[in-house]
Amino acid sequence: MHPVIHRFFHRAMGAVLFVLLCGAIPVAQAAPPRPIPVKVMIVTMFGPEAQTWLKHFHQARNIAVPGLPENHPNVTCQSDGLCLMTTGMGHANAAASMMAVLFSPRFDLRHTYFLVSGIAGINPREGTLGTTAWALYLVDFGLQWEIDAREKPANWPSGYLGINTRDPEQFPPLDYRTEVFSLDAKLVNKAYALSKNVKLVDSAEMAAYRAQYPYAPANQPPHVTQCDTLSGDTWWSGDLLGQRAEQWTRMLTLGKGSYCTTQQEDNATYEALKRATAAGRADMNRVAVLRAGSDFDRPPPGMPAAENLLDYPKQGGFMPALDNLYLTGEPLVHAILAHWDVWRAGIPD
């Protein structure tokens, strides 16, 4: 072979061999980002609830999480371990969004404290407009059978009864396993102790509306309290439904619970956290639920229940309730972040 041809042949074969070898070796891929360790995750349900916290955030970044609602696609995190998510309103949105975040590889939530922070209806027998309440029990008001009150048996106090029961007084079998949850009492008590003396926002509009109630605490200024919350996607209003709500709460908590706030999401949120805990991704004993009364769930004497429901914005509790969520929740958040070396191991005495 001619020397020139020989050199060309060897060079060509070397190039072919190099290409073949490179094709056989997998190209190195960038390692996925390390999960972000979260100390506190604030869980809000819609934009105004989120904004009451986010306006106090600093040096925060947004982290897109697949599975979150398209109008709230990000989790917002500070560098100090404080994050916030927005689930969307209602049971379905809460469950889907919580599962998306809890099983996202972007976060390490094994030691995270979750603070659910949202507005709610308020029972005037337990609180007033702007009142903030730390819940121990989460009770689902929606998981019941219902007969229209116009067709119920005459001796029934309402058309509601537990699923697979024979009358409204019978304890249900709890087949859904989400009907009632009990939060960690030590955390609830600590949250209340840290915030019970906080001065809450009041307003002339709220004062005028609550003055129509001839009894306390409905006609008193807002305060921080500790009582339970009732979940259900159906907004309701009125004394008779309120009486059923009180009875249902007492029944499912074996006489230990007393509801003061009504909302749509909390049992769904907690069930997602329970499942994540079983998978080793969260700790359901690190969940606090804070609700603020933005409107009464039953009217003052002489007012129709329909008016109380349809004109609920006129009660004036919306903006003060949002402000009071931050004022009440911030002491717990601050304590966790400032003393993480203690809180990481568990709730201090």
Long-range contacts (C-beta under 8 A, 24 or more apart in sequence): 32-105, 33-106, 35-105, 35-106, 35-107, 35-108, 36-63, 36-77, 36-83, 36-106, 36-107, 36-108, 37-81, 37-107, 37-108, 37-111, 38-77, 38-81, 38-82, 38-83, 38-107, 38-108, 38-109, 38-112, 39-80, 39-81, 39-82, 39-111, 39-112, 39-113, 39-336, 39-337, 39-340, 39-343, 39-344, 40-81, 40-82, 40-83, 40-112, 40-113, 40-114, 40-115, 40-333, 40-336, 40-337, 41-75, 41-83, 41-84, 41-85, 41-101, 41-109, 41-112, 41-113, 41-114, 41-115, 42-82, 42-83, 42-84, 42-85, 42-115, 42-117, 42-329, 42-333, 43-84, 43-85, 43-87, 43-98, 43-114, 43-115, 43-116, 43-117, 43-269, 44-84, 44-85, 44-86, 44-87, 44-117, 44-118, 45-86, 45-87, 45-88, 45-89, 45-93, 45-94, 45-118, 45-264, 45-265, 46-86, 46-88, 46-89, 47-71, 47-72, 47-86, 48-318, 48-322, 49-86, 49-117, 49-118, 49-119, 49-322, 49-325, 50-84, 50-86, 51-322, 52-117, 52-322, 52-323, 52-325, 52-326, 53-84, 53-117, 53-325, 53-326, 53-329, 54-84, 56-326, 56-330, 57-82, 57-84, 63-106, 65-100, 65-101, 65-104, 65-106, 66-100, 66-104, 67-96, 67-97, 67-99, 67-100, 67-101, 67-104, 68-97, 68-100, 68-101, 69-93, 69-97, 72-97, 75-101, 75-106, 75-107, 80-337, 81-337, 81-340, 82-333, 82-337, 83-107, 87-265, 87-269, 89-264, 89-265, 90-233, 90-264, 90-265, 91-142, 91-231, 91-233, 91-264, 91-265, 91-267, 91-268, 92-268, 93-265, 94-264, 94-265, 94-266, 94-268, 94-269, 94-272, 95-268, 95-269, 95-271, 95-272, 98-268, 98-269, 98-272, 98-273, 98-276, 99-272, 99-275, 99-276, 102-272, 102-273, 102-275, 102-276, 102-281, 102-282, 103-276, 103-279, 103-281, 109-276, 109-281, 109-282, 110-280, 110-281, 110-282, 110-283, 111-283, 111-286, 111-344, 112-282, 112-283, 112-286, 113-187, 113-286, 113-287, 113-288, 113-332, 113-336, 113-343, 114-273, 114-282, 114-286, 114-287, 114-288, 115-288, 115-290, 115-329, 115-332, 115-333, 116-265, 116-266, 116-269, 116-287, 116-288, 116-289, 116-290, 116-291, 117-290, 117-325, 117-326, 117-329, 118-263, 118-265, 118-290, 118-291, 118-292, 118-325, 119-263, 119-291, 119-292, 119-293, 119-294, 119-318, 119-321, 119-322, 119-325, 120-229, 120-261, 120-262, 120-263, 120-291, 120-292, 120-293, 120-294, 121-235, 121-261, 121-262, 121-263, 121-293, 121-294, 121-295, 121-296, 121-297, 122-260, 122-261, 122-262, 122-293, 122-294, 122-295, 122-296, 122-297, 122-317, 123-242, 123-245, 123-246, 123-259, 123-260, 123-261, 123-262, 123-296, 123-297, 123-298, 124-213, 124-215, 124-217, 124-218, 124-296, 124-297, 124-298, 124-300, 125-215, 125-217, 125-218, 125-246, 125-260, 126-217, 126-225, 126-227, 126-258, 126-259, 126-260, 127-217, 127-218, 127-222, 127-223, 127-225, 127-227, 127-260, 127-261, 127-293, 128-206, 128-210, 128-217, 128-218, 128-219, 128-220, 128-221, 128-222, 128-293, 129-206, 129-209, 129-210, 129-222, 129-293, 129-294, 129-295, 129-296, 129-315, 129-316, 129-317, 129-320, 129-321, 130-200, 130-201, 130-202, 130-203, 130-206, 130-221, 130-222, 130-292, 130-293, 130-317, 130-320, 130-321, 130-324, 131-200, 131-217, 131-222, 131-223, 131-224, 131-225, 131-260, 131-292, 131-293, 131-324, 132-195, 132-200, 132-222, 132-223, 132-224, 132-225, 132-290, 132-291, 132-292, 132-293, 132-321, 132-324, 132-325, 132-327, 132-328, 133-224, 133-225, 133-226, 133-227, 133-229, 133-260, 133-261, 133-290, 133-291, 133-292, 133-293, 134-188, 134-191, 134-192, 134-195, 134-224, 134-225, 134-226, 134-288, 134-289, 134-290, 135-183, 135-188, 135-226, 135-227, 135-228, 135-229, 135-261, 135-266, 135-289, 135-290, 135-291, 136-182, 136-183, 136-185, 136-188, 136-226, 136-228, 136-257, 137-180, 137-181, 137-182, 137-183, 137-228, 137-229, 137-249, 137-252, 137-253, 137-256, 137-257, 137-259, 138-180, 138-181, 138-182, 138-183, 138-228, 138-229, 138-231, 138-266, 138-267, 138-270, 138-289, 139-179, 139-180, 139-228, 139-229, 139-230, 139-231, 139-248, 139-249, 139-252, 139-253, 139-257, 139-259, 139-267, 140-176, 140-178, 140-179, 140-180, 140-230, 140-231, 140-232, 140-267, 141-230, 141-231, 141-232, 141-245, 141-248, 141-262, 142-231, 142-232, 142-233, 142-234, 143-176, 143-178, 143-179, 144-172, 144-248, 149-240, 157-240, 157-243, 157-244, 157-247, 158-240, 158-241, 158-243, 158-244, 160-244, 160-248, 162-251, 168-244, 168-247, 169-251, 171-251, 171-252, 172-252, 174-252, 178-267, 178-268, 178-270, 178-271, 179-252, 179-267, 180-252, 180-253, 180-257, 181-267, 181-270, 181-271, 181-274, 182-253, 183-270, 183-287, 183-288, 183-289, 184-285, 184-286, 184-287, 184-347, 186-347, 187-285, 187-286, 187-287, 187-288, 187-347, 188-226, 188-288, 189-226, 190-332, 190-347, 190-348, 191-288, 191-290, 191-332, 192-224, 192-226, 194-331, 194-332, 194-335, 195-224, 195-327, 195-328, 195-329, 195-331, 195-332, 196-224, 197-224, 198-224, 198-327, 198-328, 198-331, 199-327, 200-224, 200-320, 200-324, 200-327, 200-328, 201-320, 201-323, 201-324, 201-327, 202-320, 203-316, 203-319, 203-320, 205-315, 205-316, 206-315, 206-316, 206-317, 206-320, 208-316, 209-314, 209-315, 209-316, 209-317, 212-300, 212-301, 212-303, 213-296, 213-300, 213-301, 214-300, 214-301, 218-296, 218-300, 222-293, 222-320, 222-324, 224-328, 225-260, 227-258, 227-259, 227-260, 227-261, 228-253, 228-257, 228-258, 228-259, 228-260, 228-261, 229-259, 229-260, 229-261, 229-262, 229-263, 229-266, 229-289, 229-291, 230-259, 230-261, 230-262, 230-263, 231-262, 231-263, 231-264, 231-265, 231-266, 231-267, 231-268, 232-262, 232-264, 233-264, 235-309, 236-262, 236-297, 236-309, 237-297, 237-298, 237-299, 237-305, 237-306, 237-308, 237-309, 237-312, 238-298, 238-299, 238-305, 238-308, 238-309, 239-298, 239-299, 239-305, 241-298, 242-297, 242-298, 245-297, 260-293, 261-291, 261-292, 261-293, 262-297, 263-291, 266-291, 286-347, 288-332, 290-325, 290-328, 290-329, 292-321, 292-322, 292-324, 292-325, 292-328, 293-317, 293-321, 294-318, 294-321, 294-322
